[in-house]
């Protein structure tokens, strides 16, 4: 976390919390860019009483919905998420009028979202939400940006992203050939769409 860009961004974020209001920070980026790791590192700068990470991945459509449909071969594409549910959650977090809000979490070992796995108490001032499509312009995704105070885009070298993705798929049960095919196929198709949203970010974070 000692990169000058990140240090400056975290300092500005810390300053913005001094007013006592809740800040909802979005961390966007292509598959394999390291969004989850980066979001967790940001959380660690503030501590669990001050910051909670809420991943967009908790809104993957369940396998019971996509199995047997063309969506199964494109899992992770923008239309394989419950965008409306995600938007509703963000609106609740912005309102901050409930003592605690519970968010779903995606469990890779299950390949499924699990409801009410993350607690966000009202007193927590910083909510960090990370995901691929935070800056997408399609409906209803475009409404998500209006719920976020800032969006930072994690910018990771292409070859490193692909390598991370393939290793992730292998670690969760794919053979090497299938993992590389998925990383360069469905994952890369999604990455092209996501990279096109990069100019709309408030900050670009180089991440290696």
Helices and strands as residue ranges (DSSP letters): H 4-16, G 17-19, E 23-28, H 35-46, E 51-55, G 56-59, H 63-66, G 70-74, G 78-80, H 83-95, E 100-107, E 112-121, E 126-131, H 141-145, E 150-155, H 158-171, H 176-184, H 186-195, G 198-200, E 203-206
